[in-house]
């Protein structure tokens, strides 16, 4: 498939882009603590430019060092001393014919006080209705607003001097400019609030200031929240009004997004939201304006990107997390190598890392942020064979890397397909995207010549006959069976029996034991099968240890499925009539026709010990070593494969 629209030239202002693929702005935490573009950040963007992207938006760039930092490692453009490092970054990207726009941002009330001299500022002293933010901002004075306008203009002048092809004003996601625009966060009664025109005054003065300082041929784009998606925020109709106004004051393009911190589950989506779920946003804005529209929409694959353009949903497609996962997405798509694209599985591990102050990381791409360190595959140390026992994510990634280095790899998988526990995890509602992991590794290992032996449980004799240079034990974990009285009752089942369909429950009153991710997903599956479902969880919340955004999303999904959740209840025993629990020192019976136990997995220590004893030079990785997430398994497989 040629993807004619995707790989056609396009224009934004006076810029000609070589294709319609835009890398959306994403927080990375790669900048130096001083605010300069680090070598790591430059390497990161350069690799995406080399991968064929037409236009790259930088991560947020600070224009106000006093109260406008978005993170501890925030790129800055508030002083001309930042020009040299920014120039090095732009020059490196331009080598590959890719354009680059600097995104100017101020977090306003969504900032973190400890990064901003103890307090944050906003149009009005209104607290954000989000558990992530507990502080009340200081209301800006008119003089302070004028000063901030000047700081945005200075940021644009720095960008132009450094060689950027334009600037983007971040007026989305509940940040400062969005706060001025939205009636929900702007309650001012002076010239910067009250009417629509007054609420638009802040961004208008910024745009006019940049046009005066940098000239009208220096493109200004706007990252726009088309719909705040909150109970009291503005809707798409108001978003169209904003878009039309911005066009009237000379904006070159609109980069359409949605949401604020109060509706953050709709900004960077988990697997509950598939490709195309918000097409209406970009399409409605595009139908209203004549300037180019860039739209994001969980775009993972080139055929869907082409469809977005073909349907008139946007003029350019915005790719975010998928380009973290595979910087070669564009080149692979253009050359017919779609099956080689490393899949983004919407686990939002990347976001959780940045949100907790770390550098961005990716579950499927261990090289992210280490592009210079992990440049080429080291040659295999000998001509020996490496045996891998287990075809889950850890074993498959180790096989991929080892084969890329030149090792002969034999992989044993007892089931009929690769993927390990991923093939169980993909079965609940909204988890279908995990199939991409299995598909990806199946293709890659075949192309690399890995000897994959499906439906083959490695025996000690087989391994000894093979006489490998090294043996990697990646057999995964096994379902945990807790020592609870009544666990073997006829009405008690383990979650894998439900997910695989070995046990089918319909029209029953079902108690799900465990409110972790597996328990919540199993509960959704049971509810969709027509059961009345209640989760019983020992902790005081669901999905313990998961990122807050995933927890919020899971609560939403459980509510949609009418799944009841009982927290802070210890399971005492199972009976034919249900579950006996204990809370606040008192026991009670929770009636249930069936009980489904979802208390995780455990290491198969006996099997691991047997394999280790039978072979020399053995390594244990993934869930066989420590039960964890896909991200830990893939990382373990990559790092062992790279160093062995």
C-alpha positions as CSV (number, residue, x, y, z in Angstrom):
1,X,0.0,0.0,0.0
2,X,1.4,3.3,-1.0
3,X,-0.2,5.7,1.5
4,X,-0.3,8.5,-1.1
5,X,-1.8,11.1,1.3
6,X,0.4,10.2,4.2
7,X,3.5,10.7,2.1
8,X,2.5,13.7,0.1
9,X,4.0,17.1,0.8
10,X,2.0,19.6,2.9
11,X,2.3,23.2,3.9
12,X,2.0,25.0,7.3
13,X,2.3,28.7,6.7
14,X,5.4,29.1,4.5
15,X,6.8,25.7,5.6
16,X,6.8,22.8,3.2
17,X,6.8,19.5,4.9
18,X,8.0,16.3,3.1
19,X,5.1,14.2,4.5
20,X,2.0,14.4,6.6
21,X,3.5,12.8,9.8
22,X,3.9,15.2,12.7
23,X,5.6,14.2,15.9
24,X,3.4,15.5,18.7
25,X,5.0,17.3,21.7
26,X,5.6,15.0,24.6
27,X,7.2,15.5,28.0
28,X,10.6,13.6,28.1
29,X,12.6,14.9,31.1
30,X,15.8,14.7,28.9
31,X,16.8,18.3,29.2
32,X,19.7,19.3,31.5
33,X,18.9,20.6,34.9
34,X,20.0,24.0,33.7
35,X,17.3,23.9,31.0
36,X,19.6,23.4,28.1
37,X,19.1,20.8,25.4
38,X,21.2,17.8,26.5
39,X,23.0,15.4,24.2
40,X,20.4,12.8,25.2
41,X,17.6,15.1,24.0
42,X,19.4,16.0,20.8
43,X,20.0,12.3,20.1
44,X,16.4,11.5,20.7
45,X,15.0,14.0,18.3
46,X,17.7,13.3,15.7
47,X,16.7,9.6,15.6
48,X,13.1,10.5,14.9
49,X,14.2,12.9,12.2
50,X,16.4,10.2,10.7
51,X,13.4,7.9,10.9
52,X,11.5,10.1,8.4
53,X,9.2,12.4,10.4
54,X,8.1,15.5,8.5
55,X,7.7,17.8,11.4
56,X,8.8,17.5,15.0
57,X,7.3,19.5,17.9
58,X,9.6,19.7,20.9
59,X,8.5,19.0,24.4
60,X,7.2,21.9,26.5
61,X,9.7,24.8,26.7
62,X,9.7,27.1,29.7
63,X,9.4,30.9,29.1
64,X,9.1,31.9,32.8
65,X,11.8,30.5,35.1
66,X,10.2,32.0,38.2
67,X,6.8,30.4,38.2
68,X,6.5,28.6,34.8
69,X,8.5,25.4,35.0
70,X,6.6,22.3,34.0
71,X,9.1,19.9,35.4
72,X,12.5,19.7,37.1
73,X,14.2,18.9,33.8
74,X,12.4,21.5,31.7
75,X,13.7,22.7,28.4
76,X,13.9,26.6,28.6
77,X,13.8,29.5,26.3
78,X,13.6,32.4,28.8
79,X,17.2,33.7,28.2
80,X,19.3,34.1,25.1
81,X,22.0,31.9,26.7
82,X,19.9,28.9,25.7
83,X,20.3,29.6,22.0
84,X,23.5,27.5,21.4
85,X,22.1,24.2,22.7
86,X,18.8,24.8,21.0
87,X,20.7,25.6,17.8
88,X,22.6,22.3,18.0
89,X,19.3,20.4,18.3
90,X,17.7,22.1,15.4
91,X,20.7,21.7,13.2
92,X,20.9,18.0,13.9
93,X,17.2,17.5,13.0
94,X,17.4,19.7,9.9
95,X,20.1,17.4,8.4
96,X,17.4,14.9,7.6
97,X,15.0,17.4,5.9
98,X,12.7,17.5,9.0
99,X,11.2,20.7,10.2
100,X,11.1,21.6,13.9
101,X,8.9,23.8,16.0
102,X,9.6,24.9,19.6
103,X,6.5,24.6,21.9
104,X,6.3,27.4,24.4
105,X,4.4,26.6,27.5
106,X,3.5,27.9,31.0
107,X,1.7,25.4,33.4
108,X,-0.1,28.1,35.3
109,X,-2.2,26.5,38.1
110,X,-1.2,23.0,37.0
111,X,2.4,23.7,37.9
112,X,4.3,22.2,40.8
113,X,5.1,24.8,43.6
114,X,8.4,23.2,44.5
115,X,9.7,23.8,40.9
116,X,8.4,27.4,41.0
117,X,9.6,29.1,44.1
118,X,6.9,27.9,46.3
119,X,3.7,28.9,44.4
120,X,2.0,28.9,41.1
121,X,0.0,31.5,39.2
122,X,-3.2,31.6,37.2
123,X,-5.8,33.9,35.8
124,X,-8.0,33.3,38.8
125,X,-7.3,31.8,42.2
126,X,-9.3,28.6,41.5
127,X,-8.0,25.2,42.5
128,X,-7.8,22.4,39.9
129,X,-10.4,19.7,40.5
130,X,-7.9,16.9,40.3
131,X,-6.3,14.6,42.9
132,X,-3.0,15.4,41.3
133,X,-3.0,19.0,42.4
134,X,-3.8,20.1,45.9
135,X,-2.7,23.8,45.9
136,X,-4.6,27.0,45.1
137,X,-2.8,29.3,42.7
138,X,-2.1,33.0,43.1
139,X,-4.2,35.3,40.8
140,X,-2.1,37.2,38.3
141,X,-2.1,41.0,38.3
142,X,-2.5,42.9,35.1
143,X,1.1,43.9,35.2
144,X,2.2,40.3,35.7
145,X,0.1,39.3,32.7
146,X,1.8,41.9,30.6
147,X,5.2,40.6,31.8
148,X,4.2,37.0,30.8
149,X,3.2,38.2,27.3
150,X,6.7,39.6,27.0
151,X,8.2,36.3,28.1
152,X,6.3,34.3,25.5
153,X,7.5,36.8,22.9
154,X,11.1,36.5,24.1
155,X,10.8,32.7,23.9
156,X,9.7,33.0,20.2
157,X,12.6,35.3,19.5
158,X,15.0,32.8,21.0
159,X,13.4,30.0,18.9
160,X,13.8,32.1,15.7
161,X,17.4,32.9,16.5
162,X,18.2,29.2,17.2
163,X,16.9,28.3,13.8
164,X,13.5,26.8,14.6
165,X,10.9,26.8,11.8
166,X,8.2,28.2,14.1
167,X,6.8,28.2,17.5
168,X,3.7,26.5,19.1
169,X,1.7,28.1,21.8
170,X,0.5,25.4,24.2
171,X,-3.2,26.5,24.7
172,X,-4.3,23.0,25.6
173,X,-4.5,20.5,28.5
174,X,-5.4,23.0,31.2
175,X,-2.1,25.0,31.1
176,X,-1.9,28.8,31.5
177,X,-3.1,29.9,28.1
178,X,-6.0,27.4,28.2
179,X,-6.8,28.7,31.7
180,X,-7.3,32.2,30.3
181,X,-9.4,30.9,27.4
182,X,-11.7,28.7,29.4
183,X,-14.7,30.2,31.3
184,X,-14.3,27.4,33.8
185,X,-10.9,28.6,35.0
186,X,-11.0,32.3,34.1
187,X,-13.4,34.2,36.4
188,X,-11.7,37.6,36.0
189,X,-13.8,40.8,35.5
190,X,-11.1,43.0,34.0
191,X,-9.9,43.2,30.4
192,X,-8.6,39.6,30.6
193,X,-11.9,38.0,31.6
194,X,-15.7,38.2,31.4
195,X,-16.4,38.1,27.7
196,X,-15.1,35.7,25.0
197,X,-12.9,38.5,23.5
198,X,-11.4,39.3,26.9
199,X,-10.6,35.7,27.6
200,X,-8.8,35.6,24.3
201,X,-6.9,38.7,25.0
202,X,-3.9,37.0,26.6
203,X,-3.2,34.7,23.6
204,X,-4.0,37.5,21.2
205,X,-1.3,39.8,22.7
206,X,1.2,36.9,22.6
207,X,0.5,36.2,19.0
208,X,0.7,39.9,18.0
209,X,3.9,40.4,20.0
210,X,5.5,37.4,18.2
211,X,4.3,38.7,14.8
212,X,5.8,42.1,15.5
213,X,9.1,40.7,16.9
214,X,9.7,37.8,14.5
215,X,7.7,38.8,11.4
216,X,4.5,37.4,9.9
217,X,6.5,34.8,8.0
218,X,7.5,33.0,11.2
219,X,4.8,30.4,11.7
220,X,2.9,30.3,14.9
221,X,0.8,27.2,15.6
222,X,-1.5,26.6,18.6
223,X,-2.0,23.4,20.5
224,X,-5.7,23.6,21.2
225,X,-8.0,21.7,23.5
226,X,-11.1,21.4,21.3
227,X,-13.2,20.0,24.2
228,X,-12.2,20.1,27.9
229,X,-14.3,17.0,28.5
230,X,-15.1,18.0,32.1
231,X,-18.5,18.6,33.7
232,X,-18.0,22.3,33.9
233,X,-15.5,23.0,31.1
234,X,-16.1,24.1,27.6
235,X,-17.3,21.8,24.8
236,X,-16.5,21.3,21.1
237,X,-18.9,24.1,20.0
238,X,-16.9,26.5,22.1
239,X,-13.7,24.9,20.8
240,X,-14.8,25.7,17.2
241,X,-15.3,29.3,18.2
242,X,-11.8,29.5,19.6
243,X,-10.4,27.9,16.4
244,X,-12.1,30.4,14.2
245,X,-10.8,33.3,16.3
246,X,-7.3,32.0,16.2
247,X,-7.4,31.7,12.5
248,X,-8.6,35.3,12.3
249,X,-5.5,36.6,14.1
250,X,-3.0,34.8,11.8
251,X,-2.3,31.4,13.3
252,X,-0.6,29.1,10.7
253,X,-2.1,25.8,12.0
254,X,-4.0,24.2,14.8
255,X,-2.7,21.2,16.6
256,X,-6.0,19.7,18.0
257,X,-6.1,17.8,21.2
258,X,-8.5,17.6,24.2
259,X,-8.9,17.5,27.9
260,X,-7.2,19.1,31.0
261,X,-5.7,17.6,34.2
262,X,-9.3,17.2,35.4
263,X,-10.0,14.9,32.5
264,X,-6.5,13.6,31.9
265,X,-7.5,10.0,31.0
266,X,-8.7,11.5,27.7
267,X,-5.4,13.1,26.8
268,X,-2.9,10.3,26.9
269,X,-5.1,7.3,26.6
270,X,-4.8,3.8,28.0
271,X,-6.0,0.8,26.0
272,X,-9.6,1.6,26.9
273,X,-9.6,4.1,24.0
274,X,-8.8,2.7,20.6
275,X,-7.7,4.4,17.4
276,X,-10.3,6.9,16.1
277,X,-12.3,7.3,19.3
278,X,-12.1,11.2,19.0
279,X,-12.2,11.7,15.2
280,X,-15.0,14.2,15.6
281,X,-12.7,16.7,17.2
282,X,-10.2,17.2,14.4
283,X,-12.9,16.8,11.7
284,X,-15.2,19.4,13.3
285,X,-12.4,21.9,13.6
286,X,-11.1,21.2,10.1
287,X,-14.6,21.8,8.7
288,X,-14.8,25.2,10.4
289,X,-11.4,26.6,9.4
290,X,-9.3,26.9,6.3
291,X,-5.8,26.7,8.0
292,X,-4.2,23.2,8.4
293,X,-5.3,21.0,11.2
294,X,-3.1,18.4,12.9
295,X,-4.9,15.8,14.9
296,X,-3.9,13.1,17.4
297,X,-6.2,10.0,17.7
298,X,-4.3,6.9,19.1
299,X,-2.7,6.5,15.7
300,X,-0.5,3.4,15.7
301,X,-0.5,2.0,12.1
302,X,0.0,3.6,8.7
303,X,-3.2,2.4,7.2
304,X,-5.2,4.1,9.9
305,X,-3.1,7.3,9.5
306,X,-4.0,7.2,5.8
307,X,-7.6,6.7,6.7
308,X,-7.6,9.7,9.0
309,X,-6.4,11.9,6.1
310,X,-8.7,10.3,3.5
311,X,-11.8,10.8,5.7
312,X,-11.0,14.5,6.1
313,X,-10.4,14.3,9.9
314,X,-7.2,16.3,9.6
315,X,-4.5,17.6,7.2
316,X,-1.6,16.1,9.2
317,X,-1.6,13.1,11.5
318,X,0.0,13.6,15.0
319,X,1.9,10.6,16.3
320,X,3.1,10.7,19.9
321,X,3.8,7.5,21.9
322,X,4.1,5.4,18.8
323,X,7.2,7.4,17.9
324,X,8.7,6.8,21.3
325,X,8.2,3.1,20.6
326,X,9.6,3.1,17.1
327,X,11.5,6.1,15.7
328,X,11.6,4.3,12.3
329,X,7.8,4.3,12.0
330,X,7.8,6.6,9.0
331,X,10.6,4.9,7.0
332,X,9.2,1.4,7.7
333,X,5.7,2.5,6.6
334,X,7.0,4.2,3.4
335,X,9.1,1.1,2.4
336,X,6.4,-1.5,2.9
337,X,7.8,-2.8,6.2
338,X,4.7,-2.3,8.3
339,X,5.1,-5.7,10.0
340,X,8.4,-4.5,11.4
341,X,7.0,-1.6,13.3
342,X,7.5,-2.1,17.0
343,X,4.0,-1.8,18.5
344,X,3.0,0.8,21.1
345,X,0.6,-1.1,23.5
346,X,-0.8,2.0,25.2
347,X,0.4,1.0,28.6
348,X,1.4,4.6,29.3
349,X,4.5,3.5,31.1
350,X,6.1,6.4,29.4
351,X,3.8,8.9,31.1
352,X,4.1,7.3,34.5
353,X,7.9,7.7,34.3
354,X,7.8,11.4,33.5
355,X,5.0,12.1,36.0
356,X,7.2,10.7,38.8
357,X,10.2,12.8,37.8
358,X,12.1,10.2,35.8
359,X,13.3,10.3,32.2
360,X,10.7,8.9,29.8
361,X,11.0,5.2,29.1
362,X,9.1,2.7,26.9
363,X,7.9,-0.8,27.5
364,X,8.7,-2.1,24.0
365,X,11.7,0.2,23.1
366,X,14.5,-0.2,25.6
367,X,16.7,2.1,23.5
368,X,14.5,5.1,24.2
369,X,16.7,7.8,25.7
370,X,19.8,5.6,25.2
371,X,20.1,6.1,21.5
372,X,23.8,7.1,21.6
373,X,24.7,4.4,24.2
374,X,23.0,1.6,22.3
375,X,24.0,2.4,18.8
376,X,24.9,-0.9,17.2
377,X,24.7,-4.6,18.1
378,X,27.9,-5.9,19.7
379,X,29.1,-9.0,17.9
380,X,28.4,-12.4,19.3
381,X,31.1,-13.6,21.6
382,X,31.3,-17.1,20.1
383,X,29.7,-19.4,17.6
384,X,27.7,-21.2,20.2
385,X,24.0,-21.8,20.5
386,X,21.8,-20.0,23.0
387,X,18.8,-21.9,24.3
388,X,15.8,-19.9,25.5
389,X,13.1,-21.7,27.5
390,X,9.9,-19.7,27.2
391,X,8.4,-17.5,24.5
392,X,6.9,-14.7,26.6
393,X,8.1,-11.1,26.2
394,X,11.3,-11.7,28.1
395,X,12.3,-14.7,26.1
396,X,11.2,-13.2,22.8
397,X,13.1,-10.0,23.3
398,X,16.2,-11.9,24.4
399,X,15.9,-14.0,21.2
400,X,15.5,-11.0,19.0
401,X,18.5,-9.2,20.3
402,X,20.8,-12.3,20.4
403,X,19.9,-13.3,16.9
404,X,20.5,-9.7,15.7
405,X,24.0,-10.0,17.2
406,X,24.7,-13.2,15.3
407,X,24.0,-15.9,17.8
408,X,22.2,-19.1,16.8
409,X,19.1,-19.1,19.0
410,X,16.8,-22.0,19.8
411,X,13.6,-21.0,21.6
412,X,11.3,-23.6,23.2
413,X,7.7,-22.6,23.9
414,X,5.3,-25.1,25.4
415,X,2.2,-23.5,23.9
416,X,1.1,-23.1,20.3
417,X,2.1,-19.5,19.9
418,X,4.5,-17.0,21.3
419,X,3.5,-14.4,23.8
420,X,3.4,-16.2,27.1
421,X,1.0,-14.6,29.6
422,X,0.4,-11.8,27.1
423,X,-2.0,-14.3,25.5
424,X,-4.0,-14.4,28.7
425,X,-3.7,-10.6,29.3
426,X,-5.2,-9.8,25.9
427,X,-8.5,-11.6,26.5
428,X,-10.4,-9.1,28.7
429,X,-12.2,-6.1,27.2
430,X,-10.1,-3.4,25.6
431,X,-6.9,-5.5,25.9
432,X,-6.9,-6.7,22.3
433,X,-3.9,-4.4,21.4
434,X,-1.7,-6.8,23.3
435,X,-2.0,-9.2,20.4
436,X,0.4,-6.8,18.6
437,X,3.2,-8.0,20.9
438,X,2.7,-11.6,19.8
439,X,2.4,-10.7,16.1
440,X,5.6,-8.5,16.3
441,X,7.8,-11.1,17.8
442,X,6.5,-13.9,15.6
443,X,7.5,-11.9,12.5
444,X,10.8,-10.7,13.9
445,X,12.1,-14.1,15.1
446,X,11.2,-15.7,11.8
447,X,13.0,-13.0,9.9
448,X,16.1,-13.4,12.1
449,X,16.2,-17.1,11.7
450,X,15.5,-18.0,15.3
451,X,14.7,-21.7,15.6
452,X,11.3,-21.4,17.3
453,X,9.9,-24.7,18.6
454,X,6.2,-24.3,19.5
455,X,4.2,-26.9,21.4
456,X,7.5,-28.0,22.8
457,X,8.2,-28.0,26.6
458,X,12.0,-28.1,26.9
459,X,13.1,-31.2,28.7
460,X,16.4,-31.6,30.5
461,X,17.5,-34.1,27.9
462,X,16.8,-31.8,25.0
463,X,18.8,-29.0,26.6
464,X,21.7,-31.3,27.4
465,X,21.7,-32.7,23.9
466,X,21.7,-29.1,22.5
467,X,24.7,-28.3,24.7
468,X,24.2,-24.6,24.4
469,X,26.7,-21.9,25.2
470,X,24.1,-20.3,27.5
471,X,20.6,-21.2,28.5
472,X,18.0,-18.4,29.3
473,X,15.2,-19.5,31.6
474,X,12.1,-17.4,30.8
475,X,9.3,-19.7,31.7
476,X,7.1,-17.0,33.3
477,X,5.1,-17.5,36.4
478,X,2.1,-19.6,37.4
479,X,-1.3,-18.6,38.7
480,X,-1.3,-18.2,42.5
481,X,-3.6,-20.3,44.5
482,X,-3.9,-18.7,48.0
483,X,-4.2,-20.9,51.1
484,X,-7.8,-19.8,51.9
485,X,-10.3,-22.1,53.5
486,X,-12.6,-23.4,50.8
487,X,-10.3,-22.6,47.8
488,X,-11.1,-26.0,46.3
489,X,-14.9,-25.7,46.5
490,X,-16.7,-26.5,43.3
491,X,-17.9,-22.9,42.9
492,X,-14.4,-21.4,43.2
493,X,-12.4,-20.7,40.1
494,X,-9.0,-19.2,39.2
495,X,-9.0,-16.2,36.8
496,X,-7.1,-18.0,34.0
497,X,-10.0,-20.5,33.8
498,X,-12.4,-17.6,33.2
499,X,-10.2,-15.7,30.7
500,X,-9.4,-18.8,28.6
501,X,-13.0,-19.8,28.5
502,X,-12.4,-23.2,30.2
503,X,-15.1,-22.1,32.6
504,X,-18.1,-20.1,31.4
505,X,-20.3,-18.1,33.8
506,X,-23.5,-16.4,32.7
507,X,-26.3,-14.9,34.7
508,X,-24.6,-15.5,38.0
509,X,-23.8,-13.5,41.1
510,X,-20.0,-13.5,41.0
511,X,-17.5,-12.4,43.6
512,X,-14.1,-11.5,42.2
513,X,-11.3,-11.7,44.8
514,X,-8.6,-9.1,44.2
515,X,-8.9,-5.6,42.8
516,X,-5.6,-5.5,41.0
517,X,-5.4,-4.9,37.3
518,X,-6.2,-8.6,36.5
519,X,-9.1,-8.7,38.9
520,X,-10.7,-5.5,37.5
521,X,-10.2,-6.7,33.9
522,X,-11.7,-10.2,34.7
523,X,-14.6,-8.4,36.5
524,X,-15.3,-6.5,33.3
525,X,-15.3,-9.6,31.2
526,X,-17.7,-11.4,33.6
527,X,-20.0,-8.4,33.6
528,X,-20.1,-8.3,29.8
529,X,-21.1,-12.0,29.9
530,X,-24.3,-11.0,31.8
531,X,-23.2,-11.6,35.4
532,X,-23.7,-9.5,38.5
533,X,-20.2,-8.8,39.6
534,X,-18.6,-7.5,42.9
535,X,-14.9,-7.1,43.5
536,X,-13.6,-7.8,47.0
537,X,-10.3,-6.1,47.7
538,X,-8.2,-6.1,50.9
539,X,-6.6,-2.7,50.2
540,X,-8.4,0.7,50.4
541,X,-8.1,1.1,46.6
542,X,-8.0,-0.8,43.3
543,X,-5.0,-1.4,41.1
544,X,-2.4,-1.0,43.8
545,X,1.0,0.2,42.4
546,X,-0.5,1.3,39.1
547,X,-0.1,4.9,37.8
548,X,-2.9,7.2,38.9
549,X,-4.3,7.7,35.4
550,X,-4.7,4.0,34.9
551,X,-6.5,3.7,38.2
552,X,-8.9,6.5,37.2
553,X,-9.5,4.9,33.9
554,X,-10.2,1.5,35.5
555,X,-12.7,3.1,37.9
556,X,-14.5,4.6,34.9
557,X,-14.6,1.2,33.1
558,X,-15.9,-0.6,36.2
559,X,-18.6,2.1,36.6
560,X,-19.7,1.6,32.9
561,X,-19.9,-2.2,33.5
562,X,-21.9,-1.7,36.8
563,X,-19.2,-3.6,38.7
564,X,-19.5,-3.1,42.5
565,X,-16.3,-2.7,44.5
566,X,-15.9,-3.6,48.2
567,X,-12.7,-2.3,49.6
568,X,-10.8,-2.9,52.9
569,X,-12.3,-6.4,53.3
570,X,-10.2,-9.4,54.1
571,X,-11.3,-12.8,52.7
572,X,-11.7,-15.3,55.6
573,X,-13.1,-18.3,53.7
574,X,-15.1,-19.4,50.7
575,X,-18.4,-21.3,51.2
576,X,-21.0,-22.7,48.8
577,X,-23.1,-19.6,49.5
578,X,-20.4,-17.0,48.9
579,X,-17.4,-15.3,50.6
580,X,-16.9,-14.7,54.3
581,X,-15.0,-11.4,54.8
582,X,-13.7,-9.5,57.7
583,X,-13.8,-5.7,58.1
584,X,-13.5,-3.5,61.2
585,X,-13.2,-6.6,63.3
586,X,-16.5,-8.1,62.1
587,X,-17.2,-11.0,59.8
588,X,-20.0,-11.1,57.2
589,X,-21.1,-13.3,54.3
590,X,-21.0,-11.8,50.8
591,X,-23.6,-13.9,48.9
592,X,-22.3,-15.3,45.6
593,X,-23.1,-18.1,43.2
594,X,-19.5,-18.3,42.0
595,X,-16.1,-17.0,43.2
596,X,-13.2,-16.1,40.9
597,X,-9.8,-15.7,42.5
598,X,-7.6,-13.0,40.9
599,X,-4.6,-12.8,43.3
600,X,-1.8,-12.7,40.8
601,X,1.0,-15.1,39.9
602,X,3.9,-16.7,41.6
603,X,7.4,-17.9,40.5
604,X,7.6,-21.6,39.6
605,X,10.7,-22.1,41.8
606,X,10.8,-25.9,41.5
607,X,10.9,-25.8,37.7
608,X,13.4,-23.0,37.6
609,X,15.7,-24.9,40.0
610,X,15.5,-28.0,37.8
611,X,16.5,-26.2,34.7
612,X,19.3,-24.3,36.4
613,X,20.7,-27.6,37.7
614,X,20.6,-29.3,34.4
615,X,22.6,-26.7,32.4
616,X,25.7,-24.6,32.7
617,X,25.8,-20.8,32.2
618,X,22.1,-20.3,32.9
619,X,20.2,-17.0,33.3
620,X,16.7,-16.5,34.8
621,X,14.7,-13.5,33.5
622,X,11.2,-12.1,33.4
623,X,8.5,-13.5,35.6
624,X,10.6,-16.6,36.2
625,X,13.0,-14.4,38.2
626,X,10.5,-11.9,39.7
627,X,6.8,-11.5,38.8
628,X,6.3,-8.1,37.2
629,X,5.0,-6.2,34.2
630,X,5.7,-6.5,30.5
631,X,8.0,-3.5,30.7
632,X,10.4,-5.3,33.2
633,X,10.3,-8.5,31.1
634,X,11.2,-6.8,27.9
635,X,13.9,-4.8,29.5
636,X,15.4,-7.9,31.1
637,X,15.3,-9.7,27.8
638,X,17.0,-6.8,25.9
639,X,19.7,-6.2,28.5
640,X,20.7,-9.8,28.8
641,X,20.6,-10.2,25.0
642,X,22.7,-7.2,24.6
643,X,25.5,-8.1,27.1
644,X,25.6,-11.9,26.8
